[in-house]
Amino acid sequence: MPIYEYQCADCGHIFDALQKISDAPLTTCPECSQDSLKKLLSAPKFRLKGSGWYETDFKTGDKRNIADGASSSSSSSSSSSSSKAGDS
């Protein structure tokens, strides 16, 4: 679920809310109870990197960026051996 950032136009309170994409935007400020919330546009506060599920499950061939060099060399050698088998 995405994290949305909101700011109250009356009191200036800024907070984050974890909501489903299909949920209606929040309107009532939790600090001053006024109906003056606006959803802010903001950059993500984290970045997924490393050899997680995306790196190992959905990328193939040269697109992989796995931190462990042994894994990438074994995958490249298997792809080169399969291409040699197809050439004969």
C-alpha positions as CSV (number, residue, x, y, z in Angstrom):
1,M,0.0,0.0,0.0
2,P,1.3,3.5,-0.8
3,I,2.1,6.1,1.8
4,Y,0.5,9.5,1.1
5,E,1.6,12.8,2.6
6,Y,-1.0,15.3,3.7
7,Q,-0.9,18.9,5.0
8,C,-3.6,20.9,6.7
9,A,-4.3,24.3,5.2
10,D,-5.5,25.7,8.5
11,C,-2.9,24.6,11.1
12,G,0.0,23.5,8.8
13,H,0.2,20.0,10.3
14,I,2.0,17.5,8.0
15,F,1.6,13.8,8.3
16,D,1.8,10.5,6.4
17,A,-1.0,8.0,5.9
18,L,-0.9,4.4,4.7
19,Q,-3.9,4.0,2.4
20,K,-5.1,1.7,-0.4
21,I,-5.1,3.3,-3.8
22,S,-8.9,2.9,-4.0
23,D,-9.4,4.7,-0.6
24,A,-10.9,8.2,-0.7
25,P,-8.4,11.0,0.2
26,L,-8.5,12.1,3.8
27,T,-10.2,15.4,4.5
28,T,-10.2,16.0,8.3
29,C,-7.0,17.1,10.1
30,P,-6.2,14.9,13.1
31,E,-4.7,18.0,14.9
32,C,-7.3,20.7,14.5
33,S,-10.3,18.7,13.2
34,Q,-10.9,21.0,10.3
35,D,-11.8,19.7,6.8
36,S,-8.8,21.3,5.1
37,L,-6.4,18.6,4.2
38,K,-4.5,18.6,0.9
39,K,-2.6,15.6,-0.5
40,L,1.0,16.6,-1.1
41,L,3.2,15.4,-4.0
42,S,6.4,14.0,-2.5
43,A,9.3,11.8,-3.5
44,P,9.6,8.3,-2.0
45,K,11.4,8.2,1.3
46,F,13.2,4.9,0.6
47,R,14.7,2.9,-2.2
48,L,14.7,-0.9,-2.6
49,K,18.1,-2.1,-3.6
50,G,20.3,-5.2,-3.2
51,S,19.7,-8.8,-4.1
52,G,16.0,-8.9,-3.1
53,W,13.1,-10.7,-4.8
54,Y,12.9,-8.3,-7.8
55,E,16.6,-8.8,-8.6
56,T,16.4,-12.5,-8.5
57,D,12.9,-13.3,-9.7
58,F,11.9,-10.9,-12.5
59,K,15.1,-9.9,-14.3
60,T,16.8,-12.1,-16.7
61,G,20.3,-12.3,-18.3
62,D,22.4,-9.2,-18.4
63,K,19.6,-7.1,-16.7
64,R,20.4,-8.8,-13.4
65,N,22.4,-6.7,-10.9
66,I,23.1,-9.2,-8.1
67,A,25.6,-8.2,-5.5
68,D,27.1,-11.7,-5.3
69,G,29.5,-12.1,-8.3
70,A,29.3,-15.9,-8.2
71,S,25.6,-15.9,-8.9
72,S,25.9,-13.6,-11.9
73,S,28.9,-15.6,-13.4
74,S,27.0,-18.9,-13.1
75,S,23.9,-17.4,-14.8
76,S,26.0,-15.9,-17.6
77,S,27.8,-19.2,-18.2
78,S,24.5,-21.1,-18.3
79,S,23.1,-18.6,-20.9
80,S,26.2,-18.9,-23.0
81,S,26.1,-22.7,-22.9
82,S,22.5,-22.7,-24.0
83,S,23.3,-20.4,-26.9
84,K,26.1,-22.8,-28.0
85,A,23.6,-25.7,-27.9
86,G,21.3,-23.8,-30.2
87,D,24.0,-23.0,-32.7
88,S,24.8,-26.7,-33.5
